[in-house]
Amino acid sequence: MGMFEDFRFSLLGGFALSLLLVLAQDQTGFISLACGLPENSSYSDPTTDIYYISDASFVSTGAIMSVSPEFRTNEVRQQLWNVRSFPDGDRNCYYIRHTAGVRYLIRGTFMYGNYDAKGELPVFDLHIGPNKCDSLKFESASAVIYKEIIHVPSSSYIHVCLLNTDSGTPFISALELRPLRNNTYVSESGNSLALVARADTGATGSQIFRYKDDKFDRIWSTESFSVWTSLSTPLIVNAGQNPYEPPSVVMSTAATTKDANTSLNFYWDVPPNDNSGYYIYMHFAEVEELKANQYRAFNVNLNGNFWYGPVVPDYLYDFTVYSQSALTGGRFNFSLTRTENSTLPPIINAVEIYKVIQLLQTETGQEDVDAIINTKLIYGVTRNWQGDPCFPQAYMWN
């Protein structure tokens, strides 16, 4: 496997803008649910200042549980201290109203933390509406898994469901939704994109950056190789006209090679029998003020073939290069190679990789769903009706 094999960011989420409590002005549109937080409770995260509310209004089932005391430390974010566990039923779902037609970054966060004192790591599935998106498998009780998807819901509601696969009790720690610009992260087919990796390639430590550094609250982690070296600037790197707006703290560092004649290479492998398409987003900015006799330009090659170029990074202004159509194949080997007239080696500041997710089964029409839910409320129906009432057929409401 390649450099991105250990990234655990991917998919899940969705929420109702109308139910969000008062936020700071620059968090407009954020939906942040602390799962397992008691009803009517809320708090501001001390690190990010993100305002979290209880998930109680978004789900009608599940049990509130706390992780074991050894995991409730200052080093563990508060969103991971509690979970909502679903010991009953095959499918348990969050019902979330939101703004239709908006492109959202939707994220679920999971840490087992031995909340049930069984010491048994569960395995379960995640669905958005009637479609399976991924499975959760934990390597340890302290492992934190982010599942993230970029998705444009076609209706004004969404179901986020956890399915019991008879391999342990499903649970969730946090659900978050962040609106993105509608002209970003657009797949050729209009399908959703599940995150494979989002890397700050120039950082030298093990920092993780998110909001407030990133206005969209994307989570950036560090990725580097021993054959790379790092460049940096203390100055602000501006997005300019770049709608992706990678954060300045990420763009102020760049990975490069140790000599000008060496290509900057990275790759990732696709699992066997995976025919999915992939999209890559490379973010560039010059962080060195070049002298009159210096020039940086390079081409991007994919599997030995020219892919894009020349790239000539602007000083303290970022721009993004991305695949116009989905990439397919077993290994994606990217090589950044300086042009003949370049005196400096190539650089890269950050990179994102996404997998195409085809959510083929549409949800039941909203009017039908509303009618069924109203009937349930009026007549006090106590059946465990969860998720889409009609799909998939194995979980159809009786």
N, C-alpha and C positions, 0 to 999 in steps of 0.2 A: 504494500500500500504506500501511498505517497505522503506528502507533507501535511495533507489535510485529513488524514484518516482518523485522528483523535478528536476532531471537532464534534461537539454534540449539540449544536444549535439546529433547530428545525421548526416544528410547526405546532399550532393550536391557538384557539382563542376566539374572541368576539364579544362585544358588550353593547349596552344601551347608553347613548350620549345623554338622553333625557333623565337618566337615573343617577348620573354623576353629581356628587356634591360640589360645592364651590371650590374651584381650583385657582391656583395662581395664574395670572394672565398668560404666561408663556407655556402653560400646560393645557391650553385650550384643545379639546378634542381627545385628550388622554383618557383612557378607561383603565383603571388599575384596581384589580380585585385581589385582596389577601384572602385566600381560601382557608376556611376554618377559623377566621376571625369572628368573634361573637357578633350577633345581629346588632345593627346600629352603632358598631364600633368603627373607628377610623384612626389614622395616624399619618404623619409625614415621615418618610424615610430620612434618617439623620444624615446619610451620605449624599443622596441624590435630591432630596426635598420633594420627591414624587409623593403625591397624596394617594393613599390606599384606603379603600373602603371594604366592608365585609361583603362576601359573596352571597349572603343569605337571601337577598332579593332576586337572585338569578337562578336559583336551584331549589327544588322542593324536597330533595332527598339527601342522604349522606349524614355522616357523623363528624362532629368537630373533635379533632384529636391534636395532641401536642407531641412534638418529637422528644426523644429522650433527653434528659438534662444535659448530657455532655455535648449535645449539638446546639443547645440554646446559649450560645456565647456571643461576645461582641464581634468575633471574627466571622460569624455566620449572620447573613442579612436577616432582618426581622421577618421578611416574607416567607422564610423557610422554617420559622419556629412552629408554625401550625400547619395542618393539612386538613382537607375535607376528604374523608374516607368513604367508600361506597361498598359496604359489606353485603348489601342486599340488592337483588335484581341483576339481570344480565347486562342491561344498558341503563346508564344514568347520565342525564344531560343537563347542561346549562341552556337556558332559553334567553337569548339576548337580542334586544332591539337596537338597531343602529341606523346610520344613514346609508341608504342604498346607493350604489354607484360610486362609492368612495373607495380608493385603494388603501387597504389597511395592512400594516404589519401586525400580525396576530401571534402572540407568544404565550406558551404555557411553560411553567417552571415546576420542577419536581425534585424533591429530596426526601428519600424514605426516612432517614433519621431514626429508624427502629421505633416509629411512633406507636406500633401495636405490641411492642415488647416481645415479638416472636423471633426476631432476627432472621426472617425469611424474606429475601428480595423478591418482590412480585414481578410478574410479566403481564401486561395488558395492552389493549389496543386503543387507539385514538381515532375518532371519527369527526369530520365536520359535516353536519347534516347526515345524509345517508351514506356518505363515502368514507371508506377507510383511508386514513392518511399515513399512519405509521404505527409502530409498536414500541412500547417502553420496556427496556431491559436495563437493569441496574448492575453496576460492577461492585458497588459497595454501599453501605448505609449512608456514607457521607457524600456520595457522588451527586452532583447537581446537574440535571439534564434540562436543557432548554430546547423546546420544540417550537419552531417558528415557521410561519408561512406568510407570504404576501398574496393577498386575495382581494378580489372585488366582488362582494356579495351582490347578487342580482335582486334580492328582496330586502326588506327593512328589518329582517330578523335572521338569526342564525342559531343553529343548535351545535353545541360542542359536547361530544359524548365520550364517555369512558366505558369500554366494554370489557366485561369479565371473560377471560379465556381459560378459566379453571386453573390458573397458575399464580394465584395470590389475589389479594384485594386491591382494586384500583384506587388511586388517590391523586390529589393534585395540590400543589402548594400555592401557586399564583397564576392568575390569568391577566394578560395585559393586551391592550389594543392601542395602536398609534397610527393616526392618519398620515399618509405619504402624499407626495405630489402625484397626480394622475398620469403625468408624462414620464414617470420613472418606473424601472423594473417591469417593463411591458414585454411579455412574451409574444412571439410571432403568432401563435395560435390563440392567444387570449387566456391560456391556462394559468393556474396559480403556480407560484414558485416556492419551493421549500428550501430553506437555508441549509447548505452543506458546510460552508466556512465563511467567516468574516474576520480578516486578519489585518492587524497593524504590523506591516512587514518591516518598518524601520525602527520600532522601539527596541531598546536594549534590555529592559527588565521584564517582569511578569505582570505588568499592569493590565487592568481591564478598564476600558473607557466606555461610558454610556452617557445618558442625560446627567448633568446639564451640558457636558462637553458636546454631545450630539443632540441636536434639537429634535430629532425623530426617535431618540432613545434606542438606536441600534447599539448592540453590544459588540465591542471590538476587543479582541484578545491578541496577544503577541505571538508572532511566528517568525523565526529566523533560522539561518543555517550558519555553521561555523565558517563556511567559505565566503559568507557575506560580511560586509562591514556597514556601519551606520553613519549617515550624515544627519545634521540637525540644525535648526535655527531657533533662536529665542523669540523671533518675530511672529506675528499673526499671519497665517496663510488664509487667503480669502477665497471664497467660492466663486465670486464674480457672477457669471451667467450659468454656472454649472448647477442644474436642478437637483443633483444628488447631494450636494452640500456635505461631503465628508467633513468631520470635525477638524478644526485647526490643530488640536493637540495630536491627532493622528497624522495629519498631513505635514506637520512640522518636523517629522523624522522620515528618512528615506533609506531603504536598503540599496546597497550598491556592491559591486565586486571590488576586490582588493587591487586589481590592476586593470587598465583600460582595455586590454586585449582579451579579457575573459568575458564570456556571456553570462548573464544573470539568468539562472534556470530554476524552474520549479515545475512540479507535476502533481497530478492526482490520478488514482486508478478508480475505475468503475467496477462495482461488484460483478461477478460472473452472471450472465443471463439478464443483465440490466440493460434494457433497450431505451431507457429514458433519455430525454434531451437535457442538456445542461447549458446554463448561461454564466458567463464570467464578466465581472466588472473590475477593471483595473483603474486605480486612482493615482494620478501623477501630479507633482508640483516640484519645481526647482527650489531647493532650500539653500543653495550656495549662490552668493553674488559673484558671477563669473567675471574674470578679467577679460581685457580686450582680446587676448590671444587664446581664450578658452571657448569651447563650443560643445554642447551636449546634444546629440541626436542619436536615435537608435530605432531599429525595426523590431517588431514583435513577430516571432515565428511560432507556428503550431505544428508539432510533429515533423519538423524539418522543412515546412513550407511557409512562405511569406503569408502573414495574416493581417498585419496593419503596420503603417508607418509612412514616413518617419515620424517618430514622436519627438517633439522639441519642447520640453517642459518650460512653462513660463515661471519666472521668479516670483515666488510668494502668491501665485494664483493656481488653483487646482483645476483639473479637467479629468473627465472620465472616458475611458475607452471600453466598449462592451460589445459582445457578440450580437449581431443583428438577427440571427436566427439560432436555433438550438444546435449545440454541438453534440455529436454522437460518436461512440467508439469506446474501446476498452481502456485506453490511457490517453490523457491529455498532457503533452509535454510542451510547455511554453519556454521559449528562449528569447531573451531580450539581448540584441546584439548591436553594438555601436556601428554607425555608418562610417564610410571611409574618411569623410571629412571631419568626423567628431574627434575631439581631443580628450574627451572624458568618457568614462564607462556609463552604461545604462543605470537607471534608478527605478525603483517602484516604491510608493509610499503606503499603499494599502490595496487589498484585493478582496472581492466577494465572489462566492460561487453558489449557484442555486440549481436545484433540480426541478424539472417540470413535473407538476402534479396534476393529473387529469381527474377533476371532480365531475365525472360523467353523469351521475344520477342527480337530476334536479330535485329540489325539495317540493313537497306538496304545496299547492297554491296558498298564498297567505290568507285569503278570505276563508278557505276551508279550514285552515289551522285555527284562525281566530274563532270561527263558529264552534269548533270542537272544544277549544279551551274555555270559551264562555259557557258552553253547556256543562262542562266539568265544574266550573265555579258556581253556577246557578244551582245545580242539583247536588252539589257536594260530593261528586264522584270521588271515591278514594282509591281507585285503581292507580297502579304505578305506571301511568302513561308518560313515557319518556321519549324525547326526540321527535323525529318526523313520524306522523301517525301512519304513513303508508309504506315507507321505504326505510331500509331494505326489508324485503318480505319476511325474513326470519324474525324481525322485531316489530311487525305491524301491530298496531293497537287493537285489542279485542273489544 
